[in-house]
Amino acid sequence: MSSLQSILLMAIGSACAASFYVPIKKVKEWSWESYWIVQGVASWIIAPWLFAYFTVPNLGAVLSNSPIDAVGGSVLFGALWGVGGLTFGLSMRYLGVALGQSIALGFCAALGTLIPPFISGQNLFTTHEGVLILIGVTICIVGIAIVGYAGALRSKNMSEEDRKKAIKEFALKKGLLIAILSGVMSACFNYGINGISGFIDAGNIIQKVAASNGTDPLFVANPVYIFVMFGGFLTNFIYCMYLNTKNKTFKDYTSVASGVLINNLLFCLLGGTLWYLQFFFFGMGQSKLPLGMIAFGWSILMALNILFSNVWGIILKEWKGAGTKTIGVLILGLAVLILSTFVIKL
């Protein structure tokens, strides 16, 4: 029962994550760098503090008693993840919600799940849980590959006019390179949450401090997000300010009409909050996993993110004109991704 609860909680978070770019599309008259950093303030600064405040007893004591090396590790991994975060937005800009998220999250799922036990010297082939993790990640990657193939078929079958209509700035080669970089760096978020045993302490220690101060196991990851997401915010802030300067887009924040400004702020706030909620529910879901399967939680989250992102891709007509065969391949890939999450029940 706990395993099913874990999947359900992560599914709720994934639905939120896949939905975050929908309100962002309602932003008007702002450049990418302007709306990206504004939604970042909501998702990486405001939301972590707000949710931690209401779910972590003695939050001040938890933060002040967390070892400096664990805090530093969380911020460092967050900064590296920040590179993945900003390129994640660019991957959807050039490939669309469906294909961009699928490729980036595929690399993120595999590396985020397998690198920690590999570096810490664990042999996944020698335990039942380890074998299940390997099977689950493999099935997940197969599902991602099928979804990627569907994306390739879509690109081949769609007319140039339909492609540009669905994704105004579609650029396959540039988008693929950016999506791969995003996936590799985004995996660092999981390292920030759970650390890498025997290599570097990070959120794993902070979670223990939270638990020792009476935090419900469902919410022990929430104070960790404050540090990890702050590191990510720093990376994104530097890059977005650079683009604001280069593109002379600082005027975005002051030159639009008041109605447009309020519209943009509200939709950025909504989008940023939806993005944060994936990790709020991920932390809850992870707490329901068997101890030996904790590492696999990351793969479950990414698989479900891809599932829901492609559902939104269909709703947003990114697959319009792709053909019956392509849609069939897409559905098969999504079914395989769903199957990969249920490995924890074996």
C-alpha positions as CSV (number, residue, x, y, z in Angstrom):
1,M,0.0,0.0,0.0
2,S,2.8,2.4,0.8
3,S,4.4,1.9,-2.6
4,L,1.1,2.7,-4.3
5,Q,0.8,5.8,-2.1
6,S,4.3,6.8,-3.2
7,I,3.4,6.5,-6.9
8,L,0.2,8.5,-6.4
9,L,1.9,11.3,-4.5
10,M,4.6,11.6,-7.1
11,A,2.0,11.5,-9.8
12,I,0.3,14.5,-8.3
13,G,3.6,16.3,-8.3
14,S,4.4,15.3,-11.8
15,A,1.0,16.6,-13.0
16,C,1.9,19.9,-11.4
17,A,5.4,20.0,-12.9
18,A,4.2,19.2,-16.4
19,S,1.6,21.9,-16.1
20,F,3.9,24.7,-15.0
21,Y,4.7,25.9,-18.6
22,V,1.0,26.3,-19.4
23,P,0.4,29.5,-17.4
24,I,3.9,30.7,-18.4
25,K,2.6,30.8,-22.0
26,K,0.0,33.4,-20.9
27,V,2.8,35.9,-20.1
28,K,2.7,38.8,-22.5
29,E,5.3,41.2,-23.9
30,W,8.2,39.9,-21.8
31,S,11.4,38.3,-23.1
32,W,12.3,34.7,-22.0
33,E,14.9,35.9,-19.5
34,S,12.4,38.2,-17.8
35,Y,9.6,35.8,-17.2
36,W,12.0,32.9,-16.4
37,I,13.6,34.7,-13.5
38,V,10.3,36.0,-12.2
39,Q,8.8,32.6,-12.1
40,G,12.1,31.4,-10.5
41,V,11.6,33.8,-7.6
42,A,8.2,32.1,-7.0
43,S,9.4,28.5,-7.4
44,W,13.0,28.7,-6.0
45,I,12.7,31.3,-3.2
46,I,9.1,32.0,-2.1
47,A,7.6,28.5,-2.3
48,P,10.4,26.6,-0.5
49,W,10.3,29.0,2.4
50,L,6.5,29.1,2.6
51,F,5.9,25.4,2.5
52,A,8.8,24.7,4.9
53,Y,7.4,27.2,7.3
54,F,4.1,25.5,7.5
55,T,5.3,21.9,7.5
56,V,8.5,21.9,9.5
57,P,8.3,22.5,13.3
58,N,11.2,24.5,14.7
59,L,12.3,25.4,11.2
60,G,14.8,28.0,12.5
61,A,16.5,25.3,14.7
62,V,16.6,22.8,11.8
63,L,18.3,25.3,9.6
64,S,20.8,26.6,12.2
65,N,21.7,23.1,13.4
66,S,22.3,21.8,9.9
67,P,26.1,21.2,9.4
68,I,27.8,23.7,7.1
69,D,29.2,21.1,4.8
70,A,25.7,19.6,4.3
71,V,24.3,23.1,3.6
72,G,27.2,23.8,1.2
73,G,26.8,20.5,-0.6
74,S,23.1,21.2,-1.1
75,V,23.7,24.7,-2.4
76,L,26.5,23.5,-4.7
77,F,24.4,20.7,-6.2
78,G,21.6,23.3,-6.5
79,A,23.8,25.6,-8.5
80,L,24.8,22.8,-10.9
81,W,21.1,21.9,-11.2
82,G,20.5,25.5,-12.0
83,V,22.3,25.1,-15.2
84,G,20.0,22.2,-16.0
85,G,17.0,24.4,-14.9
86,L,17.7,27.3,-17.2
87,T,18.5,25.0,-20.2
88,F,15.4,23.0,-19.4
89,G,13.3,26.1,-20.2
90,L,15.3,26.6,-23.4
91,S,14.8,22.9,-24.4
92,M,11.0,23.4,-24.4
93,R,11.5,26.7,-26.2
94,Y,13.2,25.0,-29.1
95,L,11.6,21.5,-29.0
96,G,8.2,22.0,-27.4
97,V,6.9,20.7,-24.1
98,A,6.6,17.1,-25.1
99,L,10.0,16.4,-26.8
100,G,12.0,18.9,-24.8
101,Q,10.9,17.5,-21.5
102,S,11.2,13.9,-22.6
103,I,14.9,14.1,-23.7
104,A,16.0,16.2,-20.8
105,L,14.2,14.2,-18.2
106,G,15.4,10.9,-19.7
107,F,19.0,11.7,-19.0
108,C,18.0,13.2,-15.7
109,A,16.2,10.0,-14.6
110,A,19.1,7.6,-15.4
111,L,21.9,9.7,-14.0
112,G,20.0,11.0,-11.0
113,T,19.1,7.4,-10.0
114,L,22.2,5.4,-10.8
115,I,25.2,7.8,-10.1
116,P,24.8,8.0,-6.3
117,P,24.9,4.2,-5.6
118,F,27.7,3.8,-8.2
119,I,29.9,6.5,-6.6
120,S,29.2,5.2,-3.1
121,G,30.4,1.7,-4.1
122,Q,27.1,-0.1,-3.9
123,N,26.7,-3.2,-6.2
124,L,23.1,-3.0,-7.3
125,F,23.4,-6.5,-8.8
126,T,23.8,-8.2,-5.4
127,T,20.5,-7.2,-3.7
128,H,16.8,-7.6,-4.6
129,E,16.2,-3.9,-4.4
130,G,19.2,-3.1,-6.4
131,V,18.1,-5.4,-9.2
132,L,14.7,-3.9,-9.2
133,I,16.2,-0.4,-9.5
134,L,18.2,-1.5,-12.5
135,I,15.2,-3.1,-14.1
136,G,13.0,0.0,-13.4
137,V,15.6,2.5,-14.8
138,T,16.0,0.3,-17.9
139,I,12.3,0.1,-18.5
140,C,12.1,3.9,-18.0
141,I,14.9,4.5,-20.5
142,V,13.2,2.2,-23.0
143,G,10.0,4.2,-22.6
144,I,11.9,7.4,-23.1
145,A,13.5,6.1,-26.2
146,I,10.1,5.2,-27.6
147,V,8.7,8.6,-26.8
148,G,11.8,10.1,-28.5
149,Y,11.2,8.0,-31.6
150,A,7.7,9.3,-31.7
151,G,9.1,12.8,-31.6
152,A,11.4,12.0,-34.5
153,L,8.5,10.6,-36.5
154,R,6.5,13.7,-35.7
155,S,9.3,15.9,-37.0
156,K,9.6,13.8,-40.2
157,N,5.8,13.7,-40.9
158,M,4.8,17.2,-40.1
159,S,5.0,20.0,-42.6
160,E,7.4,22.9,-41.8
161,E,4.3,25.1,-41.5
162,D,2.7,22.8,-38.9
163,R,5.9,22.5,-37.0
164,K,6.4,26.2,-36.7
165,K,2.8,26.7,-35.8
166,A,3.1,24.2,-32.9
167,I,6.5,25.5,-31.7
168,K,7.3,29.0,-33.0
169,E,11.1,28.7,-32.4
170,F,11.5,25.0,-33.3
171,A,15.2,24.1,-33.8
172,L,15.9,20.4,-33.7
173,K,19.7,20.2,-33.4
174,K,20.1,23.2,-31.1
175,G,17.2,21.9,-29.0
176,L,18.6,18.4,-28.7
177,L,22.0,19.6,-27.5
178,I,20.4,21.9,-24.9
179,A,18.0,19.1,-23.7
180,I,20.9,16.7,-23.2
181,L,22.9,19.2,-21.2
182,S,19.8,20.0,-19.2
183,G,19.3,16.4,-18.3
184,V,22.8,15.8,-17.2
185,M,22.9,18.8,-14.9
186,S,19.4,18.5,-13.7
187,A,20.3,15.1,-12.1
188,C,22.3,17.1,-9.5
189,F,19.0,18.1,-7.9
190,N,18.6,14.5,-6.5
191,Y,22.2,14.6,-5.3
192,G,21.4,17.8,-3.4
193,I,18.3,16.3,-1.8
194,N,19.8,12.9,-0.8
195,G,23.6,13.5,-0.9
196,I,26.0,10.8,-2.2
197,S,26.9,8.4,0.5
198,G,30.6,8.2,1.2
199,F,31.3,11.0,-1.2
200,I,29.6,14.2,-0.2
201,D,26.9,15.1,2.4
202,A,24.1,17.3,1.4
203,G,20.3,17.1,2.0
204,N,20.5,13.6,3.6
205,I,22.0,15.1,6.7
206,I,19.6,18.0,6.8
207,Q,16.7,15.6,6.6
208,K,18.0,13.8,9.7
209,V,18.2,17.1,11.5
210,A,14.6,17.8,10.6
211,A,13.5,14.4,11.7
212,S,15.3,14.8,15.1
213,N,13.4,18.1,15.6
214,G,10.0,16.4,15.2
215,T,9.3,16.9,11.5
216,D,6.8,14.4,10.0
217,P,8.6,12.0,7.7
218,L,6.4,13.2,4.9
219,F,8.0,16.7,5.1
220,V,11.7,16.1,6.1
221,A,12.9,17.1,2.6
222,N,11.2,20.5,2.7
223,P,14.0,22.4,4.6
224,V,16.5,20.9,2.1
225,Y,14.7,22.6,-0.8
226,I,15.5,26.0,0.7
227,F,19.2,25.4,0.1
228,V,19.1,23.4,-3.1
229,M,16.7,25.8,-4.8
230,F,18.7,28.8,-3.6
231,G,21.7,27.4,-5.4
232,G,19.7,27.0,-8.5
233,F,18.3,30.5,-8.2
234,L,21.8,32.0,-8.1
235,T,22.8,30.3,-11.4
236,N,19.6,31.3,-13.1
237,F,19.7,34.9,-11.7
238,I,23.2,35.5,-13.0
239,Y,22.3,34.2,-16.5
240,C,19.0,36.1,-16.7
241,M,20.6,39.3,-15.6
242,Y,23.2,38.8,-18.2
243,L,20.6,38.4,-20.9
244,N,18.6,41.3,-19.6
245,T,21.7,43.4,-20.0
246,K,22.7,42.0,-23.4
247,N,19.3,42.2,-24.9
248,K,18.4,45.4,-23.2
249,T,15.2,43.8,-21.7
250,F,15.3,45.3,-18.2
251,K,12.5,47.5,-19.5
252,D,10.3,44.5,-19.5
253,Y,9.7,45.0,-15.8
254,T,8.6,48.6,-16.0
255,S,7.5,49.4,-19.5
256,V,4.4,47.2,-19.9
257,A,0.9,48.4,-18.9
258,S,-0.2,47.8,-15.3
259,G,-2.8,45.2,-16.5
260,V,-0.1,43.3,-18.4
261,L,2.3,43.5,-15.4
262,I,-0.3,42.1,-13.0
263,N,-1.1,39.4,-15.6
264,N,2.5,38.4,-16.0
265,L,3.2,38.4,-12.3
266,L,0.2,36.2,-11.5
267,F,0.9,33.7,-14.2
268,C,4.6,33.5,-13.2
269,L,3.6,33.0,-9.6
270,L,1.2,30.2,-10.6
271,G,3.7,28.6,-12.9
272,G,6.5,28.8,-10.4
273,T,4.3,27.3,-7.6
274,L,3.2,24.4,-9.9
275,W,6.8,23.7,-10.6
276,Y,7.8,23.6,-6.9
277,L,4.9,21.3,-6.1
278,Q,6.5,18.4,-8.0
279,F,9.2,18.3,-5.3
280,F,6.8,18.9,-2.4
281,F,5.0,15.8,-3.4
282,F,8.2,14.0,-4.4
283,G,9.5,14.3,-0.8
284,M,6.2,13.0,0.5
285,G,6.3,10.1,-2.0
286,Q,9.9,9.3,-1.3
287,S,9.1,8.9,2.4
288,K,6.7,6.0,1.5
289,L,9.3,4.0,-0.4
290,P,11.1,1.0,1.1
291,L,14.5,2.1,2.3
292,G,16.4,0.0,-0.3
293,M,14.3,1.7,-3.1
294,I,14.8,5.3,-2.1
295,A,17.1,5.9,-5.1
296,F,14.4,4.7,-7.5
297,G,12.1,7.5,-6.4
298,W,13.9,9.9,-8.8
299,S,13.3,7.6,-11.8
300,I,9.6,7.4,-10.9
301,L,9.3,11.1,-10.7
302,M,11.0,11.6,-14.1
303,A,8.9,8.9,-15.8
304,L,5.7,10.5,-14.5
305,N,6.9,14.0,-15.5
306,I,7.4,12.7,-19.1
307,L,4.0,11.1,-19.1
308,F,2.1,14.2,-18.0
309,S,4.3,16.5,-20.2
310,N,3.3,14.6,-23.3
311,V,-0.4,14.7,-22.2
312,W,0.0,18.5,-22.2
313,G,1.8,18.3,-25.5
314,I,-1.2,16.6,-27.1
315,I,-3.6,19.1,-25.5
316,L,-1.5,22.0,-26.8
317,K,-1.6,20.5,-30.3
318,E,2.1,19.9,-30.5
319,W,1.3,16.5,-32.0
320,K,-1.3,17.8,-34.5
321,G,-0.7,16.4,-37.9
322,A,1.8,13.9,-36.7
323,G,-0.1,10.9,-38.0
324,T,-1.8,7.8,-36.5
325,K,1.4,5.7,-36.4
326,T,3.3,8.4,-34.6
327,I,0.6,8.8,-32.0
328,G,0.5,5.1,-31.5
329,V,4.2,5.0,-30.9
330,L,3.8,7.8,-28.4
331,I,1.1,6.0,-26.5
332,L,3.2,2.9,-26.4
333,G,6.1,4.8,-24.9
334,L,3.9,6.4,-22.3
335,A,2.5,3.0,-21.3
336,V,6.1,1.7,-20.9
337,L,6.9,4.7,-18.7
338,I,3.9,3.9,-16.5
339,L,5.0,0.3,-16.3
340,S,8.4,1.3,-15.1
341,T,7.0,3.0,-12.0
342,F,5.3,-0.2,-10.8
343,V,8.6,-2.1,-10.5
344,I,8.6,-1.2,-6.8
345,K,5.6,-3.6,-6.4
346,L,7.7,-6.7,-7.5
